[in-house]
């Protein structure tokens, strides 16, 4: 069986229309459209705020600045506008794009790995485990873990979050999978249990934290991009970008895995290596995201599901489309969060929860209707 025939045979999660015609032209059109949407949302976010900024006028100067042809604010451009865009809004938009892409792609990979549309780093407790790892370094970093903090510098907290996410993901996979088959009920219940346990341990760290550490921990409750700066971008970007570069190479394996592990093995897929690499990449991306933005939920379940309904389940197109849609959705949500109650700022997790929780319930009800349970 050729790899190109796989998408037409996928009938996962009731999407039995995946083989009705060739969806590849539609998928390519969707990706092209998402590129335009993402760029538009980024520009709109840069221009939106208490201070209106003519972003289009700044674009040539911004390009010159990053190419090294410009050292600071150019002549004829307001210094205030330059600082607002370059030092406040641009790092926030870049970080939002990275985090949104990481969460959406992580959700798509987990759903392909577990062969279930309900898998998501936030729902199954991976984000909570990553938050615990980061909390350990924030609270204990200047005392017990001071040598490690000094060695790793700005990468200490993202790497700690990566470790917490990796351990949680491994435990989740171990508990939820038996005989090569993942039970959604076991998966969700194990995720709830692991999330509660890691949440309790994080709460204990909050209880013993000082005032400065509490300020660093507070934004995790609902997630936020407030306080974004280039240091945060640089600390998370290498891990997230490494994940985004590697996941397209998993597409063929995830397509085959949808047919079952035995069928994937017969197609030449090294299933165990695929599982291990997927777990490491998801844990790394989720951990880095949680370390810089807190626990932002539902992006990883909403984005892949919307795309499957639109363009089908072929991971060759699903993964890049998820990165683009996740980035644009999180940037749009963050722009709304910082403008809807201006001059105050709403935690971004509230907006994603309002949008994602009803969608998650709809998935459950739809799955129940399809299975007759």
C-alpha positions as CSV (number, residue, x, y, z in Angstrom):
1,X,0.0,0.0,0.0
2,X,1.4,3.4,-0.9
3,X,1.5,6.2,1.6
4,X,-0.6,8.4,-0.6
5,X,-3.5,6.0,-0.3
6,X,-3.6,6.2,3.4
7,X,-5.8,9.4,3.8
8,X,-8.5,7.9,1.7
9,X,-8.8,4.9,4.1
10,X,-8.9,6.9,7.3
11,X,-12.3,6.9,9.0
12,X,-11.1,8.0,12.5
13,X,-13.5,9.7,14.9
14,X,-16.4,9.5,12.5
15,X,-14.8,11.5,9.7
16,X,-15.8,8.9,7.2
17,X,-16.0,11.4,4.4
18,X,-12.1,11.7,4.4
19,X,-11.9,9.5,1.3
20,X,-14.6,11.2,-0.7
21,X,-12.5,12.7,-3.4
22,X,-9.0,14.1,-3.3
23,X,-8.7,16.6,-0.5
24,X,-5.1,17.5,-1.2
25,X,-5.9,20.6,-3.3
26,X,-8.4,21.8,-0.6
27,X,-5.7,21.2,2.1
28,X,-3.1,23.2,0.2
29,X,-5.7,26.0,-0.3
30,X,-6.5,26.0,3.4
31,X,-2.8,26.2,4.3
32,X,-2.3,29.1,1.9
33,X,-5.3,30.9,3.3
34,X,-4.1,30.4,6.9
35,X,-0.7,32.0,6.0
36,X,-2.6,35.1,4.9
37,X,-4.8,35.0,8.0
38,X,-1.9,34.6,10.4
39,X,0.0,37.5,8.8
40,X,-3.1,39.7,8.9
41,X,-3.8,38.8,12.6
42,X,-0.2,39.6,13.5
43,X,-0.3,43.0,11.9
44,X,-3.6,43.8,13.4
45,X,-2.3,42.8,16.9
46,X,0.7,45.1,16.5
47,X,-1.5,48.0,15.5
48,X,-4.2,47.4,18.2
49,X,-4.0,48.8,21.7
50,X,-4.4,52.0,23.8
51,X,-1.9,53.6,21.4
52,X,-2.8,53.3,17.7
53,X,0.4,52.6,15.7
54,X,0.8,52.9,11.9
55,X,2.3,49.4,11.6
56,X,2.4,49.3,7.8
57,X,4.6,52.5,7.8
58,X,7.0,50.7,10.2
59,X,7.4,47.5,8.4
60,X,10.3,48.5,6.1
61,X,12.2,49.9,9.0
62,X,11.5,46.8,11.1
63,X,12.9,44.7,8.3
64,X,16.0,46.9,8.1
65,X,16.4,46.7,11.9
66,X,16.4,42.9,11.9
67,X,18.7,42.7,8.9
68,X,21.2,44.8,10.8
69,X,20.9,47.9,8.6
70,X,19.3,50.0,11.4
71,X,20.5,50.5,14.9
72,X,17.4,52.2,16.5
73,X,14.3,54.2,15.8
74,X,14.6,55.6,12.2
75,X,14.2,59.3,11.4
76,X,10.7,60.5,10.8
77,X,9.2,57.7,13.0
78,X,7.8,58.5,16.4
79,X,10.1,57.1,19.1
80,X,7.1,56.2,21.2
81,X,5.6,54.1,18.3
82,X,8.9,52.4,17.7
83,X,9.3,51.4,21.4
84,X,5.6,50.3,21.7
85,X,5.9,48.0,18.6
86,X,9.5,46.7,19.0
87,X,9.8,46.3,22.7
88,X,6.2,45.6,23.9
89,X,3.9,44.3,21.2
90,X,6.2,42.5,18.8
91,X,7.7,40.1,21.4
92,X,4.2,39.4,22.7
93,X,2.9,38.6,19.2
94,X,5.9,36.4,18.4
95,X,5.6,34.6,21.7
96,X,1.8,34.2,21.1
97,X,2.5,32.7,17.7
98,X,5.0,30.3,19.1
99,X,2.8,29.2,22.0
100,X,-0.3,28.8,19.8
101,X,1.5,26.8,17.2
102,X,3.1,24.6,19.8
103,X,-0.1,23.8,21.6
104,X,-2.1,23.2,18.5
105,X,0.5,20.9,16.9
106,X,1.0,19.1,20.3
107,X,-2.7,18.4,20.3
108,X,-2.7,17.1,16.8
109,X,0.3,14.8,17.5
110,X,-1.2,13.5,20.7
111,X,-4.6,12.8,19.0
112,X,-2.7,10.9,16.2
113,X,-0.6,9.0,18.7
114,X,-3.5,8.0,20.9
115,X,-5.8,7.6,17.9
116,X,-8.5,9.6,19.8
117,X,-9.8,13.2,19.1
118,X,-10.1,13.9,22.9
119,X,-6.4,13.9,23.6
120,X,-4.9,17.3,24.4
121,X,-2.0,18.4,26.6
122,X,-4.2,20.6,28.8
123,X,-7.1,18.2,29.3
124,X,-5.0,15.1,30.0
125,X,-2.7,16.9,32.6
126,X,0.5,17.4,30.6
127,X,0.3,21.1,31.0
128,X,-0.2,20.8,34.7
129,X,2.9,18.5,34.9
130,X,4.9,21.1,32.9
131,X,3.7,23.8,35.3
132,X,4.9,21.8,38.3
133,X,8.4,21.5,36.8
134,X,8.6,25.2,36.1
135,X,7.2,26.0,39.6
136,X,9.9,23.9,41.2
137,X,12.6,26.0,39.6
138,X,10.9,29.3,40.3
139,X,10.4,28.5,44.0
140,X,13.5,26.5,44.7
141,X,15.8,27.9,42.1
142,X,17.6,30.4,44.3
143,X,18.2,27.9,47.0
144,X,18.2,24.2,46.4
145,X,18.6,24.4,42.6
146,X,20.9,27.5,42.5
147,X,23.8,25.7,40.7
148,X,21.5,24.3,38.0
149,X,19.9,27.8,37.6
150,X,23.3,29.4,37.2
151,X,24.3,26.8,34.6
152,X,21.2,26.9,32.4
153,X,20.4,30.6,32.7
154,X,17.2,31.7,30.9
155,X,16.6,28.1,29.7
156,X,16.3,26.7,33.2
157,X,12.6,27.2,33.6
158,X,11.6,26.0,30.1
159,X,13.8,22.9,30.5
160,X,12.3,22.2,33.9
161,X,8.8,22.5,32.4
162,X,9.9,20.2,29.6
163,X,11.0,17.6,32.2
164,X,7.6,17.9,34.1
165,X,5.7,17.6,30.8
166,X,7.8,14.6,29.7
167,X,7.3,12.7,32.9
168,X,3.5,13.3,32.9
169,X,3.2,12.3,29.3
170,X,5.1,9.1,29.8
171,X,3.0,8.2,32.9
172,X,-0.2,9.0,30.9
173,X,0.8,6.9,28.0
174,X,1.8,4.0,30.3
175,X,-1.5,4.1,32.2
176,X,-3.8,4.8,29.2
177,X,-2.4,2.2,26.8
178,X,-2.7,-1.5,27.2
179,X,-2.0,-4.1,24.5
180,X,-1.4,-1.3,22.0
181,X,-4.9,0.0,22.5
182,X,-5.6,3.3,24.2
183,X,-8.8,3.6,26.2
184,X,-10.3,7.1,26.1
185,X,-12.0,6.7,29.4
186,X,-8.7,5.6,31.1
187,X,-6.9,8.3,29.3
188,X,-9.2,11.1,30.5
189,X,-9.5,9.7,34.0
190,X,-5.7,9.3,34.3
191,X,-5.3,12.8,33.0
192,X,-7.6,14.2,35.6
193,X,-5.9,12.3,38.3
194,X,-2.4,13.4,37.2
195,X,-3.6,16.9,36.7
196,X,-5.0,17.0,40.3
197,X,-1.8,15.5,41.8
198,X,0.5,17.9,40.0
199,X,-1.9,20.8,40.8
200,X,-1.8,19.9,44.5
201,X,2.0,19.8,44.4
202,X,2.1,23.2,42.6
203,X,-0.3,24.5,45.3
204,X,2.1,23.4,48.0
205,X,4.9,25.3,46.2
206,X,2.7,28.4,46.0
207,X,2.0,28.1,49.8
208,X,5.7,28.2,50.6
209,X,6.7,30.8,48.0
210,X,7.6,34.4,48.9
211,X,5.9,37.5,47.4
212,X,8.2,37.8,44.5
213,X,7.8,34.1,43.6
214,X,4.0,34.4,44.0
215,X,3.9,37.1,41.3
216,X,5.8,34.8,39.0
217,X,3.4,31.9,39.7
218,X,0.2,33.9,39.7
219,X,-0.3,34.2,36.0
220,X,-0.3,30.4,35.6
221,X,-3.8,30.0,37.0
222,X,-5.5,31.0,33.7
223,X,-2.5,31.7,31.4
224,X,-1.3,35.1,30.0
225,X,1.2,36.6,27.7
226,X,1.5,39.7,29.9
227,X,5.1,40.6,30.6
228,X,6.3,39.1,27.3
229,X,9.8,40.2,26.3
230,X,12.6,39.1,24.1
231,X,14.2,37.1,26.9
232,X,11.1,34.9,27.2
233,X,11.0,34.5,23.4
234,X,14.6,33.4,23.3
235,X,14.1,31.0,26.2
236,X,11.2,29.2,24.6
237,X,11.8,29.6,20.9
238,X,14.6,27.0,20.4
239,X,12.5,24.2,22.0
240,X,9.3,25.1,20.2
241,X,11.0,25.7,16.8
242,X,12.8,22.4,17.1
243,X,9.5,20.7,17.6
244,X,7.8,22.5,14.7
245,X,10.7,21.5,12.4
246,X,10.7,17.8,13.5
247,X,6.9,17.1,13.5
248,X,6.4,17.1,9.7
249,X,8.7,14.0,9.6
250,X,6.1,12.2,11.8
251,X,3.3,12.8,9.4
252,X,3.6,9.5,7.4
253,X,3.9,7.5,10.6
254,X,0.9,9.2,12.2
255,X,-1.1,8.5,9.1
256,X,-0.2,4.8,9.2
257,X,-0.7,4.6,13.0
258,X,-4.3,5.7,12.5
259,X,-4.9,2.3,10.8
260,X,-3.5,0.5,13.9
261,X,-0.1,-0.4,15.2
262,X,0.0,-3.7,13.4
263,X,-0.9,-2.2,10.1
264,X,1.6,0.6,10.6
265,X,4.4,-1.9,11.3
266,X,3.5,-3.8,8.1
267,X,3.9,-0.5,6.2
268,X,7.4,-0.1,7.5
269,X,6.8,2.3,10.4
270,X,9.0,1.9,13.4
271,X,6.1,2.3,15.8
272,X,7.9,2.4,19.1
273,X,10.4,5.0,17.8
274,X,7.5,7.1,16.5
275,X,5.9,7.0,19.9
276,X,9.0,7.9,21.8
277,X,9.8,10.8,19.4
278,X,6.2,12.1,19.6
279,X,6.2,12.0,23.4
280,X,9.5,13.9,23.6
281,X,8.4,16.6,21.1
282,X,5.0,17.1,22.7
283,X,6.5,17.3,26.2
284,X,9.2,19.8,25.0
285,X,6.8,22.1,23.2
286,X,4.1,22.0,26.0
287,X,6.7,22.5,28.7
288,X,8.3,25.5,27.0
289,X,4.8,27.0,26.3
290,X,3.7,26.6,29.9
291,X,6.9,28.1,31.2
292,X,6.4,31.4,29.3
293,X,2.6,31.6,29.1
294,X,1.1,29.5,31.8
295,X,-1.7,27.0,31.3
296,X,-3.7,28.0,28.3
297,X,-6.3,25.3,27.6
298,X,-8.3,24.0,24.7
299,X,-6.1,25.2,21.9
300,X,-4.8,21.8,21.3
301,X,-8.2,20.2,21.0
302,X,-10.1,22.8,19.1
303,X,-7.6,23.6,16.3
304,X,-6.9,20.0,15.1
305,X,-10.6,19.1,15.2
306,X,-11.7,22.1,13.2
307,X,-9.0,21.3,10.6
308,X,-10.0,17.7,10.3
309,X,-13.6,18.7,9.7
310,X,-12.4,21.1,7.0
311,X,-9.5,19.4,5.2
312,X,-9.4,15.8,6.4
313,X,-7.1,13.8,8.7
314,X,-3.9,13.6,6.5
315,X,-1.1,14.7,8.9
316,X,1.0,15.9,6.0
317,X,-1.3,18.9,5.8
318,X,-2.9,18.8,9.2
319,X,0.3,19.5,11.2
320,X,1.4,22.7,9.3
321,X,-2.2,23.9,9.2
322,X,-2.5,23.4,12.9
323,X,0.6,25.5,13.5
324,X,-0.8,28.4,11.5
325,X,-4.3,28.2,12.9
326,X,-3.1,27.8,16.4
327,X,-0.8,30.8,16.1
328,X,-3.4,33.1,14.6
329,X,-6.1,32.0,17.1
330,X,-3.9,32.6,20.2
331,X,-2.7,36.0,18.9
332,X,-6.3,37.0,18.2
333,X,-7.4,35.8,21.7
334,X,-4.5,37.7,23.3
335,X,-5.4,40.9,21.4
336,X,-9.0,40.5,22.7
337,X,-7.8,39.8,26.2
338,X,-5.8,43.0,26.4
339,X,-8.4,45.3,24.8
340,X,-11.8,44.0,25.9
341,X,-11.4,45.4,29.5
342,X,-8.7,48.0,28.8
343,X,-6.8,49.5,30.5
344,X,-7.0,46.2,32.6
345,X,-6.1,42.9,31.0
346,X,-8.1,39.7,31.0
347,X,-6.3,36.4,31.4
348,X,-6.1,34.7,28.0
349,X,-7.1,31.4,29.5
350,X,-10.6,32.7,30.1
351,X,-11.2,33.5,26.5
352,X,-9.8,30.1,25.3
353,X,-11.9,28.3,27.9
354,X,-15.1,30.1,26.8
355,X,-14.5,29.1,23.2
356,X,-13.0,25.6,23.9
357,X,-15.2,24.2,26.7
358,X,-18.4,24.2,24.6
359,X,-16.5,22.8,21.7
360,X,-15.1,20.0,23.8
361,X,-18.7,19.2,25.0
362,X,-19.8,19.1,21.4
363,X,-17.1,16.6,20.5
364,X,-18.2,14.4,23.4
365,X,-21.8,14.5,22.4
366,X,-21.0,13.9,18.7
367,X,-18.8,11.0,19.6
368,X,-21.5,9.6,21.8
369,X,-24.0,9.9,18.9
370,X,-21.6,8.1,16.5
371,X,-20.9,5.3,18.9
372,X,-24.4,4.9,20.3
373,X,-23.1,5.0,23.9
